[in-house]
Amino acid sequence: MNGAVTTPSGPPARRAPLAGLAVFAAMVLLVVLGHEGRRVAQLLVLALPVLAWPAWPVRSPAVHRLRGAVVWLWAMAFAFDAVARAYLLEAYQAAPDSALVLGAAANTNARESGEYLAMHWRSLAAWSAVLLAAALVFGRFAPRGARGPAAGSRWLAGLLCLAVLASALAYASKPWRRLHPAVFWSQWGGTVQTLRAGWADRQQQREAVLARARAAAPVIAETGPSTLVLVITDSINRDNMALYGYGRATTPRLLAHKAQLQDQMLVMRNAWSVDASTLPSVHNILNFGQPESQDPQHVLALARAAGYKTWWMSNHDDIGIEQQHARLADVVEIVNRVPGRAGASLDGELLDCLQEALEDPAERKLIVVHFLGAHPHYALRFPDGANPFDDSIDRVEEQLSERGRSAWVRRFRQEYDSAILYSDFVVAETLRLARGVGRQDGYRAWMFLSDHGQEVGHGGDHAGHSPQTASGYRIPAIVWRNRPIEPRDTAAIEARPLRTDWASWTLAELLHLRWPGDATERDALRPNYRWQPPVLPMAVESFER
């Protein structure tokens, strides 16, 4: 015979502690993956009561089977918690209760979840394999608890009592108790639902924002017709734009505009987002970098209060942005009503909407255009068959290979660059329309920036949002006005670092808005501009390069 034969009465009692130790050892390995420092000890103490149960002999076969099932389910709850946290740490350097993850979960639906899985299935599959391995280990050892009459070992009874006492004290402490997977994830789900509910009922808050703007009594410092087109795009890293010196021809149309417009078109060489995800970045862009202050002003509300007719047109199906920002505008047009920010709607669908707004007879207009840009899934951000970089062996591909980037990251870079190329077409068209459609007898301006960047093999073998690398924050920013600028002023302004949470001050200048308390030193176009580096979660060698 190979090995011991398990009798109908089960494994010997002396093997039960070994089975319990095997479950506990596997638990330790998993918890270390998702937690660190003191948290590891806290989680293990919380897990002790049930994990110690197999060491206590039981007579009833039914209770024995029930105990095995309970131990397996208990261990799997901690395993799921550890694997989920480990995945988030690896992919985003974020905890599940961070603003980044909570906001993304509250802003996600079934379609977007499916498309996220399609893009990140490799990493998810690897972590799912870890979870499956844990399930197999727990399934093998959890049912091997001690059977028969209670053993007379005092040391075992003492150890079990100590384990139960330690766990009882841990559960009596609310900060410790909240770490238990069942408690943590149920509260996490409630927080996500609360966020969604808050976003779905924002009318009262919007009315308060408009009331604050009217109380500030903003005025327009210039007479005559005035039009500003603000283009906010998603997930574009300036390092992938030929306009900023990238090695692939990703922005031929914007380069053509720059060659034609010269000093009227300001290409801000050192623009930075202060957030690595859409929701907080858009809040900062439009709320003057003070979205959490007691009485923040909103640039759309100020424009409306001063007499501008405002539009918000979007290719995002995004309830958070729609309820907090878009619905502040006089006219709202959202062309993408297929759930999920990763839907297949192309940004070009908004060009007709923009042309109609520019043809509107209103004397003063602020038109906000919100694109999907290069938001993952990258292959959905450009038309079918429009990937000129597919499998091309150019210098960019060679450099990625030299830096050890995997084949799948290199493929994502090809798709990402194709999304940038299509975005170049759409963004350049918005500039062409802003320059040539509608009334030509007044002031016109156009501003383009991305909400945040994207990591596509720049700082590591990773593709996607990246809060821990500079690529997550490096963005393009471009300003055009139909007013001449001195060449020496153009060069100086283009070299200035710009941060998205101050963008509203630049927008206010482009709108010629004045109100008590405005901070002109945060407007990157003003002579008195005073730069202050933002605090990012990683070190930046220089914001000016």
Order of alpha helices (4+ residues) and beta strands (2+ residues): alpha-alpha-alpha-alpha-alpha-alpha-alpha-alpha-alpha-beta-beta-alpha-beta-alpha-alpha-beta-alpha-beta-alpha-beta-alpha-alpha-beta-beta-beta-beta-alpha-beta-alpha-beta
